[in-house]
Amino acid sequence: MRALSAVLLSLPALAGDLVTLKDGKRVEGRVVRDTSRELVVRVGTNERRIDVNDVASVSSAARKLAEALTVWERLSPADTRAVRELAAQCKTAGLEREARVFALYGLTLAPLDEALHALAGHEKRGEAWYVRDGAKREAFAKRFERNLDWGAAWELDTTHFALRCNLPLRDAVACAIELELCYRAFFGWFAEELPLYEPSQAMKANVYARSAEYPELTGRKAYFEPQANVLHVSAQDGLDLGALVHEATHQLLFNTSANTKASLGAVPAWLDEGLAEYMAACREGICSRAAYSKGKPNREHFARHRTADKSFDLSRVLAFDHGDFAASSNAALKYAQSYTLVHFCLHGGGDEQRVRFFDFFRRAYAGKSSMTAFKDAMVVKEKELESAWREYVANEG
């Protein structure tokens, strides 16, 4: 942890990100894309692409956040001192939002810790620390102990998310960290192959402690509302982490494809739902301590597809729209087959098939997501592809 902490502390706090080139020139702005091949820095309304071979050093919020999450994963969540140090290091590195989030977590371990209160931005009056809630102030001790209604929910901002949650504070903070871990896994796995750029604004997520507060529209425990760009999660009966990750993946796909400057992306329904199920299946561990194992199978989905009396053929799956998944008829099988198709494309045919699949995925980000575009990208004939998919399902999971 000390070595990682030293790295985090060595990164300067800046108003924006800084890329220093080997010729000594400096590019200041926001690093919106960071891969093994290139950096893209947004400077005002313009974007500058930089070959990594020309880069001497990078100081960006995204890299500093990655370091902070690594430190978090390696410390004991019961170690108040380590959590306090991490919050302080985040503040020094310019990660003000994460500094507050980690400080609040520390306060669930040590509610009287003055350094943590200061890092969380609380104000001291007499012997008590106060939390600002708009124009109002409330004693932290009182707020920490009481059950919060939705109007008084915790507001927890991170680099990529704006979370409202009225669960107990430790659970609320865990949700905020969990969302960033999902973001990191998504970008870590797909940014090299897809044109993923940092969202232009924080993505909203609402986690409700009680079903009466949850704006239920679908009959599900969680859903993503693209029109408002908000993730809604009900935690009435406990937080379903699979549902959280599934819907957060929808939000990430939307904000990196359709909701961009070009607004071209059109991820087809089977891929949208199949990849959301893929990410949820790959996740394991308690909330805020997520581990993602690439390709970890959802055996229930494989079994449902394999044993279905009448499964959907490939052309029908490729033609699914989002309304098909909301319908009551065979919805579970539709999710299962969309998932197994994504799993097959990623893991069922070696490197060549994976390359072809990402060729189609990039086409979808460019607005070309039709059945024909998929078949053209995958090259092989439809019957051969379908046969290989079904053989994969028969032997996998």
Buried (B, 14 or more C-beta within 10 A) or exposed (E): BEEBBEBBBEBEBBEBBBBBBEEEEEBBBBBBBBEEEBBBBBEEEEBEEBEEEEBEEBBBBBBBBBBBBBBBBEBEBEBBBBBBBBBBBBBBBBBBBBBBBBBBBBBBBBBEBEBBBBBBEBEEEEEEBBBEBEEEBBBBBEBBEEEBEBEBBBEBBBBBBBBBBBBBBBBBBBBBBBBBBBBBBBBEBBBEBBBBBBBEEBBBBBBBBBEEBBEBEEEBBBBBBBEEBBBBBBBEEEBBBBBBBBBBBBBBBBBBBBBBEEEBBBBBBBBBBBBBBBBBBBBEEEBBBBEBEEEBBBEEBBEBBBEBEEBBBBEBBBBBEEEBBEEEEBEEBBBBBBBBBBBBBBBBBEEEBBEBBBBBBBBBBBBBBBBEBBBBBBEBEBEEBBEBBBEBBEEBB
